[in-house]
Amino acid sequence: MKLFLFALLVLLPFAANAYIDPGSGSAIMSAIIGFFVALGIAIKTYWYKLKSLFTGKKPDTHNGSEEE
């Protein structure tokens, strides 16, 4: 019964007496874009570890220095 009332309140449209100005809209868009950029950087950072997890190969630990 409580679930039905909750669903009823959530699904019925009520008039929202609110205004979102362009500054708020751009702040929301910036937060969404920032989330996806951060997600992309995190995936790029851990790409080789994730790749080795799925392929079963050991990740290459060579860091580009010319030590012999």
TAHUVEN-V682432 format. One record per residue. N is the residue number from 1. RES is the residue in one letter. SS is DSSP state (hx for helix, st for strand, lp for the rest). OMEGA is omega in whole degrees, -180 to 180 (none if undefined). Layout:
# TAHUVEN-V682432
n = [N;N]
res = [RES;RES]
ss = [SS;SS]
omega = [OMEGA;OMEGA]
This chain:
# TAHUVEN-V682432
n = [1;2;3;4;5;6;7;8;9;10;11;12;13;14;15;16;17;18;19;20;21;22;23;24;25;26;27;28;29;30;31;32;33;34;35;36;37;38;39;40;41;42;43;44;45;46;47;48;49;50;51;52;53;54;55;56;57;58;59;60;61;62;63;64;65;66;67;68]
res = [M;K;L;F;L;F;A;L;L;V;L;L;P;F;A;A;N;A;Y;I;D;P;G;S;G;S;A;I;M;S;A;I;I;G;F;F;V;A;L;G;I;A;I;K;T;Y;W;Y;K;L;K;S;L;F;T;G;K;K;P;D;T;H;N;G;S;E;E;E]
ss = [lp;hx;hx;hx;hx;hx;hx;hx;hx;hx;hx;lp;lp;lp;lp;lp;lp;lp;lp;lp;lp;hx;hx;hx;hx;hx;hx;hx;hx;hx;hx;hx;hx;hx;hx;hx;hx;hx;hx;hx;hx;hx;hx;hx;hx;lp;hx;hx;hx;hx;hx;hx;hx;hx;hx;lp;lp;lp;lp;lp;lp;lp;lp;lp;lp;lp;lp;lp]
omega = [179;179;178;179;178;179;179;179;-178;-173;179;180;174;178;178;179;-177;180;175;-180;-178;178;178;178;179;176;177;178;178;178;179;179;178;178;-178;176;178;177;178;179;178;178;179;-179;-176;-175;-176;176;177;-180;180;177;-178;-178;-180;179;178;-179;178;-177;179;-176;175;179;-176;177;178;none]
